[in-house]
């Protein structure tokens, strides 16, 4: 049996992409799968996946240095046929992992150089240099990889310039996680929902402001963790906060239950270099829940939403425009219901994990056949 070890120094053990989708799908396909994490929780076996922890990650700097070393060391001791890395700080360890004759794959969840430009904690004057340096280091350490898996086609295109074995594995929803028959639209209250990280760049200020401007008796269901307490207090002072139900962090089951209550889903990320080409899972999860999507007017997102007639795109920096779109969808329930049905159909036919799981297994077979070939960085 082919032994696979997934490594992460930053993500939680039950991460949707890593554990719920990739690891579980590989275990179901007959691979021996272990996930090495850094959370300090007990080891366990769940859904056919062995989970091994090396201890809590600690600070951001510790996570990028000593924690990454501990994760790599633990993975190395497991003597796998394939190592699958999920964090950029693990790339420097690709060489030592490959020395034992294993294939080494990097999973590029995001475009690192573009992500660096969007980091709020970096001074603006250093972002350009930091982004350029991260690009050079990424390419340098990639020379020891056998292949790259990316979450979007644009990231794949970048890596394919110096890594022959590159493919896109989209982070689409797992259909089985959602009801085959979503709650009838007419039975849902006038709720708008946002699920995800609660940060300024994810448009939360504009969402709260917009729901306050809405002419409807609309409530915003806000689910996720705040980036910091100061930002949370800023939102509490906005007039729109009176129409917010803050739900905190939710489990996957709780998220699905919450989506079943809503009439529209919101994904209004700011137009940063890292977001405009992203494919956020919440966009497709809203579609899976049978609700229309109110999304940022990025060209990539507009092409999906307009093609499948499943929502409305607006300027994410304009609360008045967002409020107008909320009011339109709530005032036209028949049209909103059709959008939700269109999105649900599109998810089932095009944007679901089943095809991606098959592609991942095929890619594994490809890199095993060519594991002596590394990226020409």
C-alpha positions as CSV (number, residue, x, y, z in Angstrom):
1,X,0.0,0.0,0.0
2,X,1.3,3.4,-1.0
3,X,2.1,5.5,2.1
4,X,1.3,9.2,2.0
5,X,2.1,11.8,4.6
6,X,0.5,15.3,4.6
7,X,2.3,18.0,6.6
8,X,1.1,21.3,8.0
9,X,2.6,23.6,10.6
10,X,-0.1,26.2,10.3
11,X,-3.5,24.6,9.6
12,X,-5.9,22.9,12.1
13,X,-6.1,19.1,12.0
14,X,-9.6,19.1,10.6
15,X,-8.9,21.6,7.9
16,X,-11.5,21.4,5.1
17,X,-9.1,21.2,2.2
18,X,-6.3,19.1,3.9
19,X,-8.2,16.6,6.1
20,X,-11.8,16.6,5.0
21,X,-11.1,16.5,1.3
22,X,-7.6,15.5,0.3
23,X,-6.7,13.1,3.2
24,X,-10.1,11.4,3.4
25,X,-10.4,11.0,-0.4
26,X,-6.9,9.5,-0.6
27,X,-7.7,7.1,2.3
28,X,-10.9,6.1,0.5
29,X,-8.9,5.5,-2.7
30,X,-6.7,2.9,-0.9
31,X,-3.7,5.0,0.2
32,X,-2.2,4.7,3.7
33,X,-2.6,8.3,4.9
34,X,-1.1,10.1,7.8
35,X,-1.5,13.8,8.6
36,X,1.2,15.5,10.7
37,X,-0.1,18.7,12.4
38,X,1.1,21.1,15.1
39,X,-1.7,21.5,17.6
40,X,-0.6,19.8,20.8
41,X,-3.7,17.5,20.8
42,X,-3.6,13.7,21.1
43,X,-2.9,11.5,18.1
44,X,-5.9,9.8,16.7
45,X,-7.2,7.9,13.7
46,X,-10.3,9.3,12.0
47,X,-12.1,8.3,8.8
48,X,-9.1,6.1,7.9
49,X,-6.5,8.9,8.4
50,X,-3.9,8.7,11.1
51,X,-3.3,12.1,12.7
52,X,0.0,12.8,14.5
53,X,0.8,16.0,16.4
54,X,4.2,17.4,17.2
55,X,2.9,20.0,19.7
56,X,1.4,23.5,19.4
57,X,2.8,25.9,16.8
58,X,3.1,28.9,19.1
59,X,4.0,32.3,17.6
60,X,4.1,33.1,13.9
61,X,7.9,33.1,14.0
62,X,8.1,29.8,15.9
63,X,5.6,28.3,13.5
64,X,7.8,29.2,10.5
65,X,11.0,28.0,12.1
66,X,11.2,25.4,14.9
67,X,7.6,24.1,14.4
68,X,8.2,23.5,10.7
69,X,11.4,21.6,11.5
70,X,9.5,19.4,14.0
71,X,6.7,18.7,11.5
72,X,9.2,17.8,8.8
73,X,11.3,15.6,11.2
74,X,8.2,13.7,12.3
75,X,7.1,13.2,8.7
76,X,10.6,12.0,7.7
77,X,10.5,9.3,10.5
78,X,7.3,7.9,8.9
79,X,9.2,7.0,5.7
80,X,6.5,7.8,3.1
81,X,6.3,7.2,-0.6
82,X,4.7,10.7,-1.0
83,X,5.1,13.8,1.1
84,X,2.5,16.5,0.6
85,X,3.4,19.9,2.0
86,X,0.7,22.5,2.8
87,X,2.7,25.5,4.1
88,X,5.4,27.7,2.4
89,X,7.6,27.4,5.5
90,X,7.8,23.7,4.9
91,X,9.4,24.1,1.4
92,X,13.0,24.3,2.8
93,X,12.5,20.8,4.1
94,X,11.6,19.4,0.6
95,X,15.2,18.4,0.0
96,X,15.6,16.3,3.1
97,X,12.3,14.6,2.4
98,X,13.1,13.8,-1.2
99,X,16.5,12.3,-0.2
100,X,14.9,9.1,0.9
101,X,13.5,8.5,-2.6
102,X,10.0,9.8,-1.9
103,X,7.9,12.1,-4.2
104,X,7.4,15.6,-2.6
105,X,4.4,17.7,-3.5
106,X,3.7,21.3,-2.5
107,X,0.1,22.3,-2.2
108,X,-0.1,26.1,-3.0
109,X,-3.3,27.1,-1.3
110,X,-2.6,30.8,-2.2
111,X,-0.2,32.8,-4.3
112,X,2.5,33.5,-1.6
113,X,4.1,36.7,-3.2
114,X,0.7,38.2,-3.7
115,X,-0.4,37.1,-0.2
116,X,2.6,38.9,1.3
117,X,1.5,42.1,-0.4
118,X,-1.8,41.9,1.4
119,X,-0.4,41.2,4.9
120,X,-1.8,44.0,7.2
121,X,1.0,43.6,9.8
122,X,3.7,44.4,7.2
123,X,4.6,48.1,6.8
124,X,3.6,49.3,3.3
125,X,7.2,50.3,2.5
126,X,8.5,46.8,2.9
127,X,5.7,44.8,1.2
128,X,7.2,45.1,-2.3
129,X,10.7,43.8,-1.3
130,X,9.2,41.1,0.9
131,X,7.0,39.9,-1.9
132,X,9.9,39.8,-4.3
133,X,12.0,37.9,-1.8
134,X,9.3,35.4,-1.1
135,X,8.9,34.7,-4.9
136,X,12.7,34.0,-5.2
137,X,12.7,31.8,-2.2
138,X,9.6,29.9,-3.3
139,X,11.2,29.2,-6.7
140,X,14.6,28.3,-5.1
141,X,13.2,25.7,-2.7
142,X,10.8,24.3,-5.3
143,X,13.7,22.7,-7.2
144,X,13.5,19.8,-4.8
145,X,9.8,19.1,-5.5
146,X,8.4,16.4,-7.6
147,X,5.1,18.3,-8.3
148,X,2.9,21.1,-7.3
149,X,-0.9,21.1,-6.6
150,X,-2.5,24.5,-6.7
151,X,-5.9,25.8,-5.6
152,X,-6.5,28.0,-8.7
153,X,-5.4,27.9,-12.4
154,X,-3.4,31.1,-12.0
155,X,-1.2,29.7,-9.3
156,X,-0.7,26.5,-11.4
157,X,0.3,28.6,-14.4
158,X,3.0,30.4,-12.3
159,X,4.5,27.1,-11.0
160,X,4.3,25.4,-14.3
161,X,7.0,27.8,-15.6
162,X,9.5,25.9,-13.5
163,X,7.8,22.7,-12.4
164,X,6.6,20.3,-15.1
165,X,4.3,18.3,-12.9
166,X,1.8,21.0,-11.8
167,X,-2.0,20.7,-11.6
168,X,-5.0,22.5,-10.2
169,X,-7.1,20.9,-7.5
170,X,-10.0,23.3,-6.9
171,X,-11.3,23.7,-3.3
172,X,-14.9,22.9,-4.3
173,X,-17.5,21.7,-1.8
174,X,-18.2,18.0,-1.1
175,X,-21.9,17.6,-2.2
176,X,-22.5,14.9,0.4
177,X,-22.1,17.5,3.1
178,X,-25.2,19.3,2.0
179,X,-28.8,18.3,1.8
180,X,-30.0,16.9,-1.5
181,X,-33.1,19.0,-1.1
182,X,-32.2,22.4,0.5
183,X,-34.7,24.1,2.7
184,X,-37.4,25.7,0.5
185,X,-36.5,29.3,-0.2
186,X,-39.9,30.6,0.9
187,X,-39.5,29.0,4.3
188,X,-36.3,30.9,5.0
189,X,-36.3,34.2,7.0
190,X,-34.8,37.4,5.6
191,X,-31.2,36.5,6.7
192,X,-28.0,37.3,4.8
193,X,-25.0,35.2,5.9
194,X,-21.2,35.4,5.8
195,X,-19.0,32.6,6.9
196,X,-15.2,32.9,7.2
197,X,-12.4,35.0,8.7
198,X,-13.6,38.3,10.1
199,X,-11.0,40.9,8.9
200,X,-11.1,44.3,7.3
201,X,-9.8,43.0,4.0
202,X,-12.6,40.5,3.8
203,X,-15.1,43.3,3.7
204,X,-16.7,42.9,7.1
205,X,-17.0,46.6,7.8
206,X,-18.8,47.1,4.5
207,X,-21.1,44.2,5.3
208,X,-22.2,45.5,8.7
209,X,-22.6,49.1,7.3
210,X,-24.6,47.8,4.3
211,X,-27.1,45.8,6.4
212,X,-27.6,48.9,8.5
213,X,-28.5,50.8,5.3
214,X,-30.9,48.1,4.1
215,X,-34.5,49.1,3.8
216,X,-35.6,45.6,4.7
217,X,-35.9,43.9,8.1
218,X,-32.8,42.0,7.2
219,X,-30.4,40.4,9.7
220,X,-26.7,39.5,9.0
221,X,-25.6,36.2,10.3
222,X,-21.9,36.6,10.9
223,X,-19.9,33.4,11.5
224,X,-16.2,33.1,12.1
225,X,-13.3,34.4,14.3
226,X,-12.3,38.0,14.5
227,X,-8.7,38.9,13.5
228,X,-8.4,41.0,16.6
229,X,-10.5,42.5,19.4
230,X,-10.0,46.1,18.3
231,X,-11.6,45.4,14.9
232,X,-14.5,43.7,16.6
233,X,-15.1,46.7,18.9
234,X,-15.0,49.0,15.8
235,X,-17.8,47.0,14.3
236,X,-19.8,47.1,17.5
237,X,-19.9,50.9,17.2
238,X,-21.4,50.9,13.7
239,X,-25.2,51.4,13.5
240,X,-25.6,48.3,11.4
241,X,-24.3,46.1,14.3
242,X,-27.9,46.2,15.8
243,X,-28.9,44.0,12.9
244,X,-26.1,41.5,13.3
245,X,-26.3,38.1,14.9
246,X,-22.7,37.2,15.7
247,X,-22.4,33.4,15.8
248,X,-18.7,33.0,16.5
249,X,-16.7,30.0,15.2
250,X,-19.0,27.2,13.9
251,X,-18.3,23.6,13.2
252,X,-18.9,22.3,9.6
253,X,-22.3,20.9,10.7
254,X,-23.3,24.2,12.3
255,X,-22.2,26.1,9.1
256,X,-24.5,23.9,7.0
257,X,-27.4,24.5,9.4
258,X,-26.8,28.2,9.3
259,X,-26.7,28.3,5.5
260,X,-30.0,26.5,5.4
261,X,-31.6,29.5,7.3
262,X,-30.4,32.2,5.0
263,X,-31.8,33.8,1.8
264,X,-28.5,35.0,0.4
265,X,-24.7,34.5,1.0
266,X,-22.2,37.3,1.0
267,X,-18.6,37.1,-0.2
268,X,-17.4,40.7,-0.6
269,X,-13.6,40.5,-0.3
270,X,-11.6,43.6,-1.0
271,X,-9.9,43.9,-4.4
272,X,-6.4,42.9,-3.1
273,X,-3.9,41.2,-5.4
274,X,-4.4,38.0,-3.5
275,X,-8.2,38.0,-3.6
276,X,-9.1,39.0,-7.1
277,X,-7.9,35.7,-8.6
278,X,-8.9,33.5,-5.6
279,X,-11.8,31.0,-5.6
280,X,-13.1,31.1,-2.0
281,X,-14.9,28.0,-0.9
282,X,-17.7,30.1,0.6
283,X,-18.7,31.2,-2.9
284,X,-19.4,27.5,-3.8
285,X,-20.8,26.6,-0.4
286,X,-23.5,29.3,-0.8
287,X,-24.3,27.8,-4.2
288,X,-24.5,24.3,-2.5
289,X,-27.0,25.7,0.0
290,X,-29.3,26.8,-2.8
291,X,-29.0,30.6,-2.0
292,X,-28.1,33.4,-4.4
293,X,-24.6,34.9,-4.0
294,X,-23.8,38.5,-3.5
295,X,-20.1,38.8,-4.5
296,X,-17.3,41.2,-5.3
297,X,-17.2,42.3,-8.9
298,X,-13.9,40.6,-9.7
299,X,-13.7,39.5,-13.4
300,X,-13.2,35.8,-12.4
301,X,-16.1,35.8,-10.0
302,X,-18.4,37.7,-12.4
303,X,-17.7,35.2,-15.1
304,X,-18.9,32.3,-12.8
305,X,-21.9,34.1,-11.4
306,X,-23.1,35.6,-14.7
307,X,-22.5,32.3,-16.6
308,X,-24.6,30.3,-14.2
309,X,-27.0,33.2,-13.3
310,X,-26.6,32.5,-9.6
311,X,-26.2,35.9,-8.0
312,X,-25.2,39.6,-8.2
313,X,-21.8,41.2,-8.3
314,X,-21.2,44.6,-6.8
315,X,-18.4,46.9,-5.7
316,X,-17.2,45.5,-2.4
317,X,-16.0,48.9,-1.2
318,X,-19.5,50.5,-1.6
319,X,-21.9,49.8,1.3
320,X,-24.7,51.6,-0.4
321,X,-24.4,49.4,-3.5
322,X,-24.2,46.3,-1.3
323,X,-27.3,47.4,0.6
324,X,-29.2,48.0,-2.7
325,X,-28.3,44.5,-3.9
326,X,-29.5,43.0,-0.6
327,X,-32.8,44.9,-0.9
328,X,-33.2,43.8,-4.5
329,X,-32.8,40.1,-3.7
330,X,-35.1,40.3,-0.7
331,X,-37.7,42.3,-2.7
332,X,-37.6,39.7,-5.6
333,X,-37.9,36.3,-3.9
334,X,-38.9,34.4,-7.0
335,X,-35.8,35.7,-8.9
336,X,-33.6,35.1,-5.9
337,X,-34.9,31.6,-5.6
338,X,-34.1,30.9,-9.3
339,X,-30.6,32.2,-8.7
340,X,-30.2,29.8,-5.7
341,X,-31.5,26.9,-7.8
342,X,-29.1,27.8,-10.6
343,X,-26.2,27.9,-8.2
344,X,-27.2,24.6,-6.6
345,X,-27.4,23.0,-10.1
346,X,-24.0,24.4,-11.1
347,X,-22.3,23.1,-7.9
348,X,-23.7,19.7,-8.5
349,X,-22.7,19.6,-12.2
350,X,-19.4,21.6,-12.2
351,X,-18.1,22.9,-8.9
352,X,-17.9,19.8,-6.6
353,X,-15.1,17.8,-5.0
354,X,-15.8,14.5,-6.6
355,X,-14.0,15.3,-9.8
356,X,-11.2,17.0,-7.9
357,X,-10.6,13.9,-5.8
358,X,-10.3,11.8,-8.9
359,X,-7.8,14.3,-10.4
360,X,-5.8,14.2,-7.1
361,X,-5.5,10.4,-7.2
362,X,-4.4,10.6,-10.9
363,X,-1.8,13.2,-10.1
364,X,-0.4,11.1,-7.3
365,X,0.0,8.2,-9.7
366,X,1.8,10.5,-12.1
367,X,4.3,11.8,-9.6
368,X,5.0,8.3,-8.3
369,X,5.9,7.3,-11.9
370,X,8.2,10.4,-12.2
371,X,9.4,10.8,-8.6
372,X,13.1,10.9,-9.7
373,X,12.2,14.0,-11.8
374,X,12.3,17.3,-9.8
375,X,11.2,20.8,-10.7
376,X,13.7,22.7,-12.8
377,X,13.7,25.9,-10.6
